[in-house]
Amino acid sequence: MPLDTEVTNFINLPVYTNKGHYVGVVQQVILDLPTRRVGSLLLTRTSTKLIEGGHNIAVPYRWVSATGDIIILSHFPDKVVAATPDVELEDEITA
């Protein structure tokens, strides 16, 4: 990210894969305070074609290859599947 770019400029920008597939919209920028860098981008309104259930996700900033009117990721999985809850853990919590 250029030094003269403010992280608030990323808010509400659409995010796409390097193949042109829509991923989501930047809701928040998560900072890595010890290194004083952008750590990740929290995306909302995500594509149900790429993210099961359209859940919000955080993508590492190191995956960003270009920024401007949109953000392009250099890497993104073909499909993100939500983790299923551990049934045994749920039984222990309710017991």
C-alpha angles and dihedrals in degrees: 000000000000114000093240093057116098117217090230087069088072094061112111094007115139116241124215136181120245086258092059098256116145112242105174146281126289109252099168140005112225114210127210097219099190091057094033091229139115107274103185146335121243109219127202133180086042126185113265087208090066104023118047110237093005091264122173111261138187118227122197112252089228086073091063111103101170139014132191128101086348135018120241121201121215091206135026131152118253090239134006113210122198115241115250116233117255105252093205091054091051090051091052093050095050095042 
